[in-house]
Amino acid sequence: MQDVLRVLPKKAREKERENRQFFTRLKRRPPKNLDSIVQELHHNEFEHTDCLSCANCCKTTGPLFTRADIDRISKHLKMKAASFEDTYLRTDEDGDHVLQELPCAFLGPDNYCSIYEVRPKACREYPHTDRRRFEQLGKLTVKNTFVCPAAYNIVEEMKKRIGN
């Protein structure tokens, strides 16, 4: 997996312009069956992708924490929400709650998440490659191809399936 992660940013950078153009076209004219294609590609990719062997998202990209996430996680950790925020989060330039530092404090050396059952919504949905109205997630998906090998593979398969 380390070899894959080492070359992933370079491969994603080489495809970035092509991927942006693809998603621009996709947003303008999404196929009627796009949701089913996306679901199938996502399912197929995660049949053989083991996130625990990677965890690159947890090591390099912090999620946004919603108020519901903060309340749920702080309750799980038996902390006051304000204390959880002071300990783990900061407010970024957009006013969003994000991790103070990376890798994620809840990621163990075995790549398991210590708060997996109550993890943030953004983590539960990552890499967002099985979402409905997928054509609206072009910018996010292109960004995720730099971090997530599965997202990269899904986009490449989608371009083959739908047409580049």
KALIN-V554505 format. One record per run of one state. SS is the DSSP state (h for helix, s for strand, l for the rest). FROM is the first residue (numbers start at 0). LEN is the number of residues. Records with the same first field share a line. If there is no record, write none. Layout:
SS = FROM-LEN + FROM-LEN
//
This chain:
l = 0-1 + 28-5 + 48-2 + 53-2 + 60-4 + 65-1 + 76-4 + 91-5 + 99-7 + 107-5 + 113-2 + 118-2 + 125-8 + 144-4 + 162-2
h = 1-27 + 33-15 + 50-3 + 55-5 + 66-10 + 80-8 + 115-3 + 120-5 + 133-11 + 148-14
s = 64-1 + 88-3 + 96-3 + 106-1 + 112-1
//
